[in-house]
Amino acid sequence: MITTFTNKCPVNRVRRSKLISELATLRFVEQRSNVLLIGPPGVGKTMIAVALARRAVEAGYRGYYTTAADLVARTSKAAAEGRWQNTMRFWAGPGVLVVDELGYLPLPGGAASHFFQVVSRRYEQGSIILTTNRGIAEWGQIFEDTTVVAAVLDRLLHHCTVVSIEGESYRMRGHREKLSQLRDAVAGGGEFR
């Protein structure tokens, strides 16, 4: 299922709320399905991912949070130190694995292979909640090898709820509001809060 939301439309907020409420039932964890949250920085992807993982932990599942960069750094280090099987067991362990920020940094050759290995090991064994700033069609820019991209997407999307969130960054919106208040205060000789 692929669902796209914008932050501006009230109808989309209601539909998004229903979808997030459905995800919060944790059926996706019971079914060992995945959640893919796609959108630009600052639209709430990480907040949703962490909230879902926390709910799963509170329900008795094991959960773990990492960034994509940290995941590949840890797997690369484990491979170099001869601890590959132990680290694969570690990544396969949690009922819910949150992988945040896929796409902010490229994953060249070995890193892409390590990422694939984690996704493959977890396939139909545990849920992944993945956040990314890149649409699926852009994943070739993240991974050097299109074969790896296809294999990751095949396993990740087979049992997956895809949520695409469009809109303006909450952080940037807050900065703009503060700047507007400051300008008004300077122009009118008023007070800035």
Order of alpha helices (4+ residues) and beta strands (2+ residues): beta-alpha-alpha-beta-alpha-beta-alpha-alpha-beta-alpha-beta-alpha-beta-alpha
